[in-house]
């Protein structure tokens, strides 16, 4: 591990910062006197001490992070931080086992929203704040946050950023320096969070619920302070606000940032993902509304439209909040929404799945191959806007898509081999790999992941990390060649 000392040094810094971020829910607990302060005291002490010890043990190395370091640091961060994120949960709920606490923390930091907890209405406000604050931290990626700090210590951050944000256009920076890019994205993220929180408050939520759900919505996480999720509030205005900000969070934050600094909406009109993004959502809402009315799943057309619109947006963008138990709908409607979550979110968003950009490129590649079948000598490049997509990106996307499908198949077989019902296993893998949260059957909107075995939870925790880091980042570290240096 000596070769990875610079990465371990940066990891120590990240752990310390993560521990300090627990100070916010600690302050909430002290302010409200909700009885959870001691859990945070211990968690902060352990986390900061561990990070400081690792940082001191590996200090003295001053060199830029290399490609190997970037991959190692990102994967290590997403595996190790949930260990510390689970500490406040175990500190307040001693009966919560380590597996459940780690699963909950992984779900929080990967912005998945798959929970093993019930009775969250009765939890202290600060615990629910911490659960959704992990969404907020993980939504944009704590690595991108720390990229803005690493240069202060003489440690470059570009390799970390590229490993953390492995989208098709990942090599393009918004500003010449990666630090400024990270700061710009986080500024945009924070402004959107503040706007979401105040909008929810104005729509009828109390202040703490508005804060908790703002963290959840802008991070596209899905944890709620209520067992009934957003359905607890039965408030159309709250649902409309949640839908609006889920739609915004599902867009590329680079586009938001450019619109912000230029004071113009023109960057949205030039984003090639947006027409497909809104087009697929609008088609799905209209089609499923008609479908449910045909099958008489709801009697009231307006209620049907309201429920379908909310759940299509929520599940597709990988938010995962619900307003009713849609498991009573025909299976086609449930599966359609689940698969939408595989590709709807745009690249550079806080959503999960393969991302809309890859889906567009795959779609255009299929059309090109059809044309080539009819006209073998035709020259028809795949274009995104006016830009031709290089062959190396096409090959990478094809490889990623194949690996994505193989991952779903293998992980589903692993779960079903233990006796888990097939549809539950399949939907749990899809929901966790896409960082959506609710699946179908036992892990659907009317239940949670609590009834699954310890083995199932560990497999799905790995699946959430795999999906959050878009598969290849994890697989690279797992290959023997990575460790031969």
C-alpha positions in Angstrom: 0.0 0.0 0.0 3.0 2.3 0.1 2.4 3.2 -3.6 -1.0 4.5 -2.6 0.2 6.8 0.2 -0.9 10.0 -1.6 -4.4 8.5 -2.1 -4.5 7.4 1.5 -3.4 10.8 2.7 -6.3 12.4 0.7 -8.6 9.7 2.1 -7.7 10.7 5.6 -8.6 14.3 4.8 -11.9 13.3 3.3 -12.8 11.2 6.4 -12.0 14.2 8.6 -14.2 16.5 6.6 -16.9 13.9 6.6 -16.7 13.8 10.4 -16.9 17.6 10.6 -20.0 17.5 8.4 -21.7 15.6 11.2 -21.5 18.8 13.2 -24.6 20.1 11.4 -27.0 17.3 12.7 -25.3 17.6 16.0 -26.2 21.3 16.1 -29.8 20.4 15.2 -29.9 17.8 18.0 -28.6 20.3 20.6 -30.9 23.0 19.4 -34.0 20.7 19.6 -32.8 18.6 22.5 -34.0 15.5 20.7 -31.8 13.1 22.6 -29.4 12.1 19.8 -26.5 14.5 20.6 -24.4 11.8 22.4 -24.6 9.6 19.3 -23.1 12.4 17.2 -20.5 13.3 19.8 -19.1 9.8 19.7 -19.4 9.5 15.9 -17.6 12.8 15.3 -14.8 11.9 17.7 -14.2 8.5 16.1 -14.5 9.7 12.5 -12.2 12.8 12.9 -9.7 10.8 15.0 -9.6 8.0 12.3 -9.2 10.5 9.5 -6.5 12.4 11.4 -4.5 9.3 12.2 -4.6 8.2 8.6 -3.6 11.6 7.4 -0.7 11.9 9.8 0.5 8.4 9.0 0.8 9.1 5.3 1.8 12.8 5.3 5.0 14.0 3.7 4.1 12.9 0.2 3.5 15.7 -2.2 2.7 14.7 -5.7 -0.3 14.8 -8.0 -2.7 11.9 -7.9 -2.1 9.5 -10.8 -4.8 7.5 -12.6 -4.3 4.5 -10.2 -4.6 6.9 -7.2 -7.8 8.4 -8.5 -9.6 5.1 -8.9 -8.3 3.8 -5.6 -9.3 6.9 -3.7 -12.8 7.1 -5.1 -13.6 3.4 -4.5 -12.1 3.5 -1.0 -14.0 6.6 -0.2 -17.4 5.1 -1.1 -16.7 1.9 0.7 -15.2 3.4 3.9 -17.3 6.5 4.4 -20.5 4.5 5.1 -18.7 2.9 8.0 -18.5 6.3 9.6 -21.9 7.4 8.3 -23.5 4.4 10.1 -22.1 5.5 13.5 -24.8 8.0 14.5 -27.5 5.5 13.5 -26.0 2.8 15.6 -25.2 5.2 18.4 -28.9 6.3 18.7 -30.4 2.9 17.8 -28.2 0.3 19.6 -30.6 -2.5 18.4 -29.8 -1.6 14.8 -27.2 -4.2 13.6 -24.0 -3.2 11.8 -25.3 -4.7 8.5 -28.5 -2.7 8.6 -26.6 0.5 9.6 -24.0 0.1 6.9 -26.7 -0.6 4.3 -28.6 2.5 5.4 -25.5 4.6 5.2 -24.5 3.2 1.8 -28.0 3.9 0.6 -27.7 7.5 1.9 -24.4 8.3 0.4 -25.1 6.7 -2.9 -28.4 8.7 -3.0 -30.4 5.5 -3.4 -33.0 5.7 -0.7 -33.5 2.0 -0.1 -34.2 1.9 3.6 -34.2 -0.9 6.2 -35.8 1.4 8.8 -39.5 1.6 9.7 -41.1 4.1 12.1 -39.0 7.0 10.8 -41.8 9.4 11.8 -40.7 8.7 15.4 -37.0 9.2 14.9 -35.4 12.4 16.2 -35.3 15.2 13.6 -31.5 15.3 13.7 -31.3 11.6 12.7 -33.5 12.2 9.7 -31.5 15.3 8.9 -28.3 13.1 8.9 -29.9 10.4 6.7 -30.9 12.9 4.0 -27.7 15.0 4.5 -25.8 11.9 3.4 -28.0 12.0 0.2 -27.0 15.6 -0.3 -23.2 14.9 0.2 -23.3 11.9 -2.0 -25.6 13.4 -4.6 -22.9 15.6 -6.2 -20.1 13.5 -4.7 -18.0 14.4 -1.7 -14.9 13.7 -3.9 -15.9 16.7 -6.1 -16.2 18.8 -3.0 -12.8 17.8 -1.7 -11.3 18.4 -5.2 -11.6 22.1 -4.3 -9.6 21.6 -1.2 -6.9 19.1 -2.3 -4.8 21.7 -4.2 -4.4 23.7 -1.0 -2.3 20.7 0.3 -0.3 20.3 -2.9 -2.4 17.4 -4.1 -4.0 17.7 -7.6 -7.5 16.6 -8.0 -8.1 16.1 -11.7 -7.8 12.3 -11.6 -10.2 12.1 -8.6 -12.8 14.2 -10.5 -12.5 12.1 -13.7 -12.9 8.8 -11.7 -15.9 10.3 -9.8 -17.7 11.6 -12.8 -17.3 9.0 -15.5 -19.8 10.4 -18.1 -19.3 10.2 -21.8 -18.1 13.8 -21.9 -16.1 13.6 -18.7 -12.9 15.2 -20.1 -14.4 18.6 -20.8 -14.1 21.1 -18.0 -16.4 24.0 -17.4 -13.4 26.2 -16.3 -9.7 25.8 -17.0 -9.0 24.6 -13.5 -10.7 21.5 -12.1 -10.9 23.2 -8.7 -13.0 26.0 -10.1 -15.2 23.5 -11.9 -15.9 21.7 -8.6 -16.6 25.0 -6.9 -19.0 26.0 -9.6 -20.9 22.8 -9.5 -21.2 22.9 -5.8 -22.4 26.5 -5.8 -25.1 25.6 -8.3 -26.0 22.6 -6.2 -26.3 24.6 -3.0 -28.4 27.3 -4.7 -30.8 24.7 -6.0 -31.0 23.1 -2.6 -31.8 26.4 -0.9 -34.5 27.2 -3.5 -36.0 23.8 -3.1 -36.1 24.1 0.7 -37.8 27.5 0.7 -40.2 26.3 -2.0 -41.3 23.3 0.1 -41.6 25.5 3.1 -43.8 27.9 1.2 -45.9 25.0 -0.2 -46.9 24.0 3.3 -44.2 21.9 4.9 -42.7 22.9 8.3 -39.1 24.1 8.3 -37.4 20.9 9.3 -39.4 18.7 6.9 -38.6 21.2 4.2 -34.9 21.0 4.9 -34.9 17.2 5.1 -36.8 16.8 1.8 -34.7 19.5 0.1 -31.6 17.4 0.9 -33.4 14.3 -0.4 -34.8 15.9 -3.6 -31.8 17.8 -4.9 -29.6 14.7 -4.1 -32.2 12.6 -5.9 -32.0 10.3 -2.9 -35.5 9.3 -1.6 -35.2 9.1 2.2 -38.0 10.9 3.9 -38.9 11.8 7.5 -42.2 10.0 7.1 -43.0 6.3 6.6 -45.6 7.2 4.0 -43.0 9.3 2.2 -44.4 12.4 0.5 -47.8 10.9 0.6 -47.9 11.8 4.3 -48.5 15.4 3.4 -51.3 14.9 0.9 -50.5 18.3 -0.5 -50.6 19.0 -4.3 -48.4 22.1 -4.0 -45.7 20.0 -2.2 -45.8 17.4 -4.9 -45.5 20.0 -7.6 -42.5 21.5 -6.0 -40.9 18.1 -5.5 -41.5 17.3 -9.2 -40.1 20.6 -10.4 -36.8 20.2 -8.4 -36.5 16.5 -9.2 -36.7 17.5 -12.9 -34.1 20.2 -12.4 -31.8 17.8 -10.4 -32.1 15.3 -13.2 -30.6 17.7 -15.7 -26.8 18.2 -16.2 -25.5 20.5 -13.5 -23.0 21.8 -16.0 -25.9 23.2 -18.0 -27.3 24.8 -14.8 -23.9 26.3 -14.0 -23.5 27.8 -17.5 -27.0 29.3 -17.4 -26.2 30.8 -14.0 -22.9 32.4 -14.9 -24.1 33.7 -18.2 -27.5 34.8 -17.0 -29.2 33.2 -19.9 -31.4 30.2 -20.7 -29.6 29.5 -23.9 -27.4 26.7 -22.5 -30.6 24.7 -21.9 -31.6 25.1 -25.6 -28.2 23.8 -26.6 -28.2 20.8 -24.3 -28.9 17.7 -26.6 -30.2 15.6 -23.7 -33.1 17.9 -22.7 -35.5 17.2 -25.6 -35.1 13.4 -25.1 -35.3 13.9 -21.3 -38.6 15.8 -21.3 -40.0 13.9 -24.4 -39.6 10.5 -22.7 -41.1 11.7 -19.5 -44.1 13.4 -21.2 -44.8 10.3 -23.4 -44.6 8.0 -20.3 -47.0 10.2 -18.3 -49.5 10.4 -21.1 -49.3 6.7 -21.9 -49.5 5.4 -18.4 -52.4 7.7 -17.5 -54.4 6.4 -20.4 -53.3 2.8 -19.6 -54.4 3.1 -15.9 -57.7 4.7 -16.9 -58.3 1.9 -19.4 -57.7 -0.7 -16.7 -59.7 1.3 -14.2 -56.9 1.4 -11.6 -58.3 4.8 -10.6 -61.8 6.2 -11.1 -60.8 9.9 -11.1 -58.8 11.0 -14.3 -57.3 14.0 -12.5 -56.1 11.8 -9.6 -54.7 9.3 -12.0 -52.8 12.0 -13.9 -51.5 13.5 -10.6 -50.3 10.1 -9.3 -48.8 9.0 -12.6 -47.0 12.3 -13.2 -45.4 12.3 -9.8 -44.3 8.7 -9.8 -43.0 8.8 -13.3 -40.8 11.8 -12.5 -39.8 10.5 -9.1 -38.9 6.9 -10.2 -37.4 7.9 -13.5 -35.1 10.5 -12.2 -34.1 8.0 -9.4 -35.6 10.3 -6.7 -37.7 7.5 -5.2 -40.2 9.4 -3.1 -43.8 8.2 -3.4 -47.3 9.6 -2.7 -49.2 6.3 -2.7 -48.5 2.5 -3.0 -48.4 2.1 -6.7 -47.8 -1.6 -6.3 -51.6 -1.9 -6.8 -51.1 -0.8 -10.4 -50.9 -3.3 -13.2 -47.4 -4.8 -13.4 -46.7 -3.3 -16.8 -46.9 0.3 -15.3 -44.6 -0.6 -12.5 -42.0 -2.2 -14.7 -42.2 0.6 -17.2 -41.3 3.2 -14.5 -38.6 1.0 -13.1 -36.9 0.7 -16.5 -37.2 4.5 -17.1 -34.9 4.9 -14.1 -32.2 3.1 -16.1 -31.6 6.0 -18.5 -33.7 9.1 -18.0 -31.4 11.1 -15.7 -28.9 13.3 -17.7 -25.2 13.0 -17.6 -23.7 15.3 -14.9 -26.9 15.1 -12.8 -27.3 13.5 -9.4 -29.4 10.7 -10.9 -28.5 7.1 -11.5 -28.7 4.7 -14.4 -26.7 4.6 -17.6 -27.7 8.3 -18.2 -29.6 9.9 -21.1 -26.5 10.8 -23.1 -25.5 7.2 -23.4 -29.0 6.2 -24.3 -29.1 8.8 -27.1 -25.8 7.6 -28.5 -26.9 4.0 -28.3 -30.1 4.9 -30.1 -28.3 6.7 -32.9 -25.8 3.9 -33.2 -28.6 1.4 -33.7 -30.1 3.7 -36.4 -26.7 3.9 -38.1 -26.4 0.1 -38.2 -29.8 -0.2 -39.7 -28.9 2.3 -42.4 -25.6 0.4 -43.0 -27.5 -2.8 -43.5 -29.3 -1.2 -46.4 -26.5 0.9 -47.7 -23.1 -0.7 -46.7 -21.0 2.2 -48.2 -23.0 5.0 -46.6 -21.0 7.3 -44.4 -23.2 8.3 -41.5 -21.4 9.5 -38.3 -23.2 9.5 -35.0 -23.7 13.1 -34.0 -24.7 14.8 -30.7 -25.8 18.2 -31.9 -23.2 19.3 -34.3 -20.4 17.2 -32.7 -19.5 13.8 -34.1 -19.0 11.1 -31.5 -15.6 9.6 -31.7 -15.3 5.8 -32.2 -13.5 5.4 -28.9 -16.5 6.9 -27.0 -18.9 4.7 -29.0 -16.9 1.6 -28.0 -16.7 2.7 -24.4 -20.5 3.2 -24.3 -21.2 -0.2 -25.9 -18.8 -1.8 -23.4 -20.5 0.0 -20.5 -24.0 -1.0 -21.6 -23.0 -4.6 -22.0 -21.4 -4.6 -18.6 -24.4 -2.9 -17.1 -26.7 -5.7 -18.4 -24.3 -8.4 -17.4 -24.2 -6.9 -13.9 -28.0 -6.9 -13.6 -28.1 -10.6 -14.7 -25.3 -11.8 -12.5 -26.5 -10.0 -9.4 -30.1 -11.1 -9.9 -29.0 -14.7 -10.2 -26.9 -14.4 -7.0 -29.9 -13.1 -5.1 -32.4 -15.6 -6.5 -30.0 -18.5 -5.9 -30.5 -17.9 -2.2 -34.2 -18.4 -2.5 -35.3 -14.8 -2.9 -38.3 -14.5 -5.2 -37.2 -13.7 -8.7 -39.1 -10.4 -9.3 -38.1 -9.1 -5.9 -34.4 -10.0 -6.6 -34.5 -8.5 -10.1 -36.2 -5.3 -9.1 -34.0 -4.8 -6.1 -30.9 -5.1 -8.3 -32.4 -2.6 -10.9 -33.4 -0.2 -8.1 -30.0 -0.3 -6.3 -27.9 -0.3 -9.5 -29.8 2.7 -10.7 -29.8 4.3 -7.2 -33.7 4.5 -7.4 -34.7 3.0 -4.0 -38.1 1.3 -4.3 -38.3 -1.9 -6.4 -41.2 -4.3 -6.8 -43.0 -6.9 -4.7 -41.3 -7.2 -1.3 -39.1 -4.2 -1.8 -41.8 -2.1 -3.5 -43.3 1.2 -2.3 -45.4 -0.5 0.3 -42.4 -2.2 2.0 -38.7 -1.8 2.4 -35.5 -3.8 2.5 -35.7 -4.7 6.2 -37.0 -8.3 5.6 -34.0 -9.2 3.4 -31.2 -11.4 4.8 -27.8 -10.1 5.7 -26.3 -11.6 2.6 -28.9 -9.9 0.4 -28.2 -6.5 2.0 -24.4 -6.9 1.5 -24.9 -7.8 -2.1 -27.2 -4.8 -2.6 -24.9 -2.5 -0.8 -22.2 -3.5 -3.2 -24.7 -3.0 -6.0 -25.5 0.6 -4.9 -21.8 1.5 -4.8 -21.3 -0.2 -8.2 -24.2 1.9 -9.7 -23.1 5.2 -8.0 -19.6 4.9 -9.5 -21.0 3.7 -12.9 -19.6 0.2 -12.7 -16.2 0.6 -14.4 -14.6 2.6 -11.6 -15.2 -0.3 -9.2 -14.4 -3.1 -11.7 -11.1 -1.4 -12.5 -10.0 -1.6 -8.9 -11.1 -5.3 -8.7 -8.9 -6.4 -11.6 -5.6 -8.1 -10.7 -3.8 -5.8 -13.2 -4.7 -2.8 -11.1 -2.6 -4.0 -8.2 0.4 -5.0 -10.3 2.6 -1.9 -10.2 
